[in-house]
């Protein structure tokens, strides 16, 4: 009788072990998607990605429920040239680490705002002033056209899904009026 129970136990244990050890398979939709990971896949945002890494914002951009206004490579090149610096590293040195980080945070909203949800208004960005208060940007939508800060930058491609967040490509680099 005990041999029968032992054999039964061994068979049930083997079945449970076999089922429990089934190889996991992941589909692309199960892989973590975030603003940062989505930016890695955008060939025209390589300078923005480099700026995010220089500013140390990778972890912030892995969170959900964000909106990121991503300057295209051509927007960053024009911005750097207009300031008279020769590269992104030059821009980092021009601003200093804290201000450079704040400029990048000025492109980030801590809520998801899709293109059709935009209303003409001031919006709170993740950038802060010297008192620790969040800095506002002004966003405008006229029909399907979205612009920021009195047309300083326009959205060239909107609603790029990034998990629970969204990215809008913009044709300019946003610079808050108050950086300190």
Order of alpha helices (4+ residues) and beta strands (2+ residues): alpha-alpha-alpha-beta-alpha-alpha-alpha-beta-beta-beta-beta-beta-beta
